[in-house]
Amino acid sequence: MMFDMDNTSSFKNESFYNDTGELYKNGTLPIWAIKFYFTVIFFGSFVSFVSVIALLRCKRSGNELGALLGWWMLFQYRKKNPGKSLENVYMVCSTVSSMILRTIAKAEGFHFIDTLTGFKWIGNKALELQSAGKEVIFGFEEAIGYMCSMAVVDKDGVSAAYQLATCASYLYSQGKTINQQLQEIYDKYGQHLSLNSYYICHDPVLIKKIFDKIRTKRGPDTYPETILNGKYQITTVRDLTTGYDNNQPDKKAVLPVSSSSQMITFNFSNGLVCTLRTSGTEPKIKYYTEMCAYPDIKDKTQITKTLEEMVDAICEEMFEPKLNGLQAKAG
Ligand SMILES: *[C@@H]1O[C@H](CO)[C@@H](O)[C@H](O)[C@H]1NC(C)=O
């Protein structure tokens, strides 16, 4: 695979256009052009399809591939810009994706920004940063969406598959496998283990009541401060339904707020990040949790145990599934 991802001008096909830039004047295309057009579309779709399959075939989760590709884009940036500070460098992720890049950013000195879910938010944030003179070198979303440069400001399986292939080939030259490299990333920056699931609830009024109870424990804007009677401390809360964020000096959330959907995120002092939200399209109350463990904690079994204990407590204490008659995800 030998094409330049930073220069796509050779892909533009100008033969469809007349000199005023319109697609043939009278709206009629010669039959060869139509055939050519559909062939290009067909092969384009085929290539993206194969790329996505290639990404899925590597049997790592979307978050793990995000960690690997993020590391790889940073590695290449440093190779191309030896000695340059990372002060101007950014990676962008949706807020329900793994926070591994936030951890790497903190350790390496570049910036990490989280956005709402969906590539339109990631892409728009990247464009905004770019026009402010910043360098966005990577963006991703947990559900297998990767943006490996600013050449295509969207999720792009083709460039992601290309980057994964070059990364694998580089690692091979170093006598390493992708799995070994991933292990190295998590050993260096800390294990990041996630546990996501949902409850089914068909009653929008009940859903609102559940979330309102979480945000008014002892009056307005009083969220839980601990779980399991003080065993695990909550350090910060961001509520994107009301716009409250106690991690901001003015207590106002930076991300856009939507009062029509529910979304609350908690940071715990031991590194657990937990988002509770409703789905826009399904009758679900979803939870996304990730334990961002400190690098000195090596015992994965222990981390998993703590994560499961905390997630059980969060579900019991915040959703009260029995009281509210919520149906857990099957299986
Ligand atoms: C969680 O803490 C990090 C800093 O470690 C901060 O950047 C982030 O905004 C916090 N998130 C919430 C939801 O408070």
The ligand as a MOL file (V3000), in Angstrom:
LIG
                    3D

  0  0  0     0  0            999 V3000
M  V30 BEGIN CTAB
M  V30 COUNTS 14 14 0 0 0
M  V30 BEGIN ATOM
M  V30 1 C -12.6660 13.8000 35.3330 0
M  V30 2 O -11.3720 14.2320 35.7090 0
M  V30 3 C -10.5590 14.7290 34.6530 0
M  V30 4 C -9.2380 15.1240 35.2190 0
M  V30 5 O -8.5780 14.0370 35.7350 0
M  V30 6 C -11.2190 15.8880 33.9700 0
M  V30 7 O -10.4520 16.3110 32.8720 0
M  V30 8 C -12.6130 15.5130 33.5150 0
M  V30 9 O -13.2580 16.6440 32.9970 0
M  V30 10 C -13.4160 14.9510 34.6920 0
M  V30 11 N -14.7130 14.5010 34.1780 0
M  V30 12 C -15.8400 14.7710 34.7980 0
M  V30 13 C -17.0380 14.1940 34.1770 0
M  V30 14 O -15.9100 15.4440 35.8020 0
M  V30 END ATOM
M  V30 BEGIN BOND
M  V30 1 1 1 2
M  V30 2 1 1 10
M  V30 3 1 2 3
M  V30 4 1 3 4
M  V30 5 1 3 6
M  V30 6 1 4 5
M  V30 7 1 6 7
M  V30 8 1 6 8
M  V30 9 1 8 9
M  V30 10 1 8 10
M  V30 11 1 10 11
M  V30 12 1 11 12
M  V30 13 1 12 13
M  V30 14 2 12 14
M  V30 END BOND
M  V30 END CTAB
M  END
